[in-house]
């Protein structure tokens, strides 16, 4: 008789849920990296704009051009603040996805442990059955009184 775990479908479901949680975590990590790259690009653009502004300050500059640079630098700083908020939000999403994955892994391990215990019981029952059959054959061969003649 072959071994069959009664909760195999539940174990399969737990494995699938763990895999989905892993994929979600990978997706969140990718999005976080993309957001960090965007933030770094914004900071680089701001630095370039400030450097260009500093270079222009050495020459004579009209008031509208000065206002244009100031407005541009201000907007870049606002974009960076928004980018920082988005990075923090992504980090929170990554932490949540990690926590979810940890829960799914724990649930799967519980089911695998239950399966292992059930399999050990199955093996033990098989050994007991073999022992009983061997005992019955001994009784049939030699009798119940222990006559070994």
C-alpha positions as CSV (number, residue, x, y, z in Angstrom):
1,X,0.0,0.0,0.0
2,X,1.4,3.4,-1.0
3,X,1.6,6.3,1.3
4,X,-0.9,9.1,0.8
5,X,-1.0,12.3,2.8
6,X,-4.6,13.3,3.5
7,X,-3.7,17.0,3.4
8,X,-1.5,16.9,0.3
9,X,-3.8,19.5,-1.5
10,X,-3.4,21.9,1.4
11,X,0.4,21.4,1.3
12,X,0.3,22.1,-2.4
13,X,-1.7,25.2,-1.8
14,X,0.7,26.4,0.8
15,X,3.6,25.9,-1.6
16,X,1.8,27.8,-4.3
17,X,1.1,30.7,-1.8
18,X,4.7,30.8,-0.8
19,X,5.8,31.0,-4.4
20,X,3.4,33.8,-5.1
21,X,4.7,35.7,-2.0
22,X,8.2,35.2,-3.3
23,X,7.2,36.6,-6.7
24,X,5.5,39.6,-5.0
25,X,8.6,40.3,-2.9
26,X,10.8,40.1,-6.0
27,X,8.4,42.6,-7.8
28,X,8.5,45.0,-4.8
29,X,12.3,44.8,-4.6
30,X,12.5,45.6,-8.4
31,X,10.1,48.6,-8.0
32,X,12.1,49.8,-5.0
33,X,15.3,49.7,-7.0
34,X,13.7,51.5,-9.9
35,X,12.5,54.2,-7.5
36,X,15.9,54.5,-5.9
37,X,17.4,54.9,-9.4
38,X,14.9,57.6,-10.3
39,X,15.7,59.4,-7.0
40,X,19.4,59.3,-7.8
41,X,18.7,60.7,-11.2
42,X,16.7,63.5,-9.7
43,X,19.5,64.4,-7.3
44,X,22.0,64.3,-10.2
45,X,19.8,66.6,-12.2
46,X,19.5,69.0,-9.3
47,X,23.3,69.0,-8.9
48,X,23.8,69.7,-12.6
49,X,21.2,72.6,-12.4
50,X,22.9,74.1,-9.4
51,X,26.3,73.8,-11.0
52,X,25.0,75.5,-14.2
53,X,23.4,78.2,-12.0
54,X,26.7,78.8,-10.2
55,X,28.5,79.1,-13.5
56,X,25.9,81.6,-14.8
57,X,26.1,83.7,-11.6
58,X,29.7,84.6,-12.5
59,X,28.4,86.4,-15.6
60,X,25.8,89.1,-15.7
61,X,22.3,87.5,-15.4
62,X,18.9,89.0,-16.1
63,X,16.3,88.8,-13.3
64,X,13.9,86.4,-15.3
65,X,16.8,84.0,-15.9
66,X,17.8,84.2,-12.2
67,X,14.1,83.5,-11.3
68,X,14.0,80.6,-13.8
69,X,17.0,78.9,-12.2
70,X,15.6,79.4,-8.7
71,X,12.3,78.0,-9.7
72,X,14.0,75.0,-11.4
73,X,16.1,74.3,-8.4
74,X,13.0,74.6,-6.1
75,X,11.0,72.2,-8.4
76,X,13.8,69.6,-8.4
77,X,13.9,69.7,-4.6
78,X,10.2,69.1,-4.5
79,X,10.6,66.2,-6.9
80,X,13.3,64.8,-4.7
81,X,11.1,65.1,-1.6
82,X,8.3,63.3,-3.5
83,X,10.9,60.7,-4.6
84,X,12.0,60.2,-1.0
85,X,8.4,59.6,0.1
86,X,7.9,57.1,-2.7
87,X,11.1,55.3,-1.7
88,X,9.9,55.1,1.9
89,X,6.6,53.8,0.7
90,X,8.3,51.2,-1.4
91,X,10.4,50.2,1.5
92,X,7.3,49.7,3.6
93,X,5.8,47.6,0.8
94,X,9.0,45.5,0.7
95,X,8.9,45.0,4.5
96,X,5.2,44.0,4.3
97,X,6.0,41.5,1.4
98,X,8.9,40.0,3.4
99,X,6.6,39.6,6.4
100,X,3.9,38.0,4.3
101,X,6.5,35.7,2.8
102,X,7.8,34.7,6.2
103,X,4.2,33.8,7.2
104,X,3.7,31.7,4.1
105,X,7.1,29.9,4.6
106,X,6.1,29.2,8.2
107,X,2.7,27.8,7.2
108,X,4.3,25.6,4.5
109,X,6.9,24.3,7.0
110,X,4.1,23.4,9.5
111,X,2.3,21.4,6.8
112,X,5.6,19.7,5.7
113,X,6.3,18.8,9.4
114,X,2.7,17.4,9.7
115,X,3.3,15.4,6.6
116,X,6.6,14.1,7.9
117,X,5.0,13.0,11.2
118,X,2.1,11.4,9.3
119,X,4.7,9.5,7.1
120,X,6.5,8.3,10.2
121,X,3.2,7.0,11.6
122,X,2.6,5.3,8.3
123,X,6.0,3.6,8.4
124,X,5.5,2.6,12.0
125,X,2.1,1.1,11.2
126,X,3.7,-0.8,8.3
127,X,6.4,-2.2,10.6
128,X,3.8,-3.2,13.2
129,X,1.7,-4.9,10.5
130,X,4.8,-6.8,9.3
131,X,5.6,-7.8,12.9
132,X,2.1,-9.0,13.5
133,X,2.2,-11.0,10.3
134,X,5.5,-12.5,11.3
135,X,4.1,-13.4,14.7
136,X,1.0,-15.0,13.1
137,X,3.3,-17.1,10.9
138,X,5.3,-18.2,13.9
139,X,2.1,-19.2,15.7
140,X,0.9,-21.1,12.7
141,X,4.2,-22.9,12.3
142,X,5.0,-23.6,15.9
143,X,1.7,-23.3,17.8
144,X,0.7,-21.0,20.7
145,X,2.2,-23.0,23.5
146,X,5.7,-22.4,22.3
147,X,6.3,-26.0,21.2
148,X,9.4,-25.8,19.2
149,X,9.5,-29.6,18.2
